Amino acid sequence: MMKLYGLPGACSMAPHIILEELGLDYELVLCDRDKLNTPEHLAVNPMAQVPSLATDDGLMTESVAILLYLDEKYGDGRVAPPPGSWERGQMMMRMMFIASQEHPAFGLWLRPFRWLDDGDEQGRLKAAAEERFAICFRRLEGWLEGRDWLIGDHMTLADTLAFVHARWGLRVDPPTTEYPNIWRFAQNMAEVPSVARVMEQEGIALNATP
């Protein structure tokens, strides 16, 4: 049985949604944030982060890698376009953008103290990161113009990551609710049965900050 290590509302929520959507057999381990640096968790993820997925093949980290692994091993076309298609390339572009642009911006906004000791410098970094996050959200807002999903006519891997960030965005200025396409998308995602089950299991709601 696979075992997913995560935090409620964190980026680990994306593979959690896919595990539910595909009806896979797994165990969910919700970690305590203040215990991510313990030897026990560092043995699972040396970066003191989530997600991590324990499988019969071994241990895997990084949300995008886990999502692709689950799709390629179990997805059977249900959560991603076929390899080699333009649509799959577009899905990958959006996933990489969310993981490499939006996520770092939010991380710098949330925890500037990881990078700088000076309080004034932390404030400037936090403001710059919030502005960068808004730039990213404006691009995501454009991708969702006139669309229910980022790719095609049903939920794919990219949508799970976008949904996680839509919830995170409730904490920044401007918040997610100021982006009509993203907020509409988030509300639609919350009604997907697999997503609703994940939120219940993680003890979170759409309109509550992570």
Secondary structure by P-SEA (a helix, b strand, c coil): cbbbbbcccccaaaaaaaaaaabbbbbbbbbbccccccaaaaaaccccccbbbbccccccccaaaaaaaaaaaccccccccccccaaaaaaaaaaaaaaccaaaaaaaaaccccccccaaaaaaaaaaaaaaaaaaaaaaaaaaccccccccccccaaaaaaaaaaaaaccccccccccaaaaaaaaaaaacaaaaaaaaaacccccccc
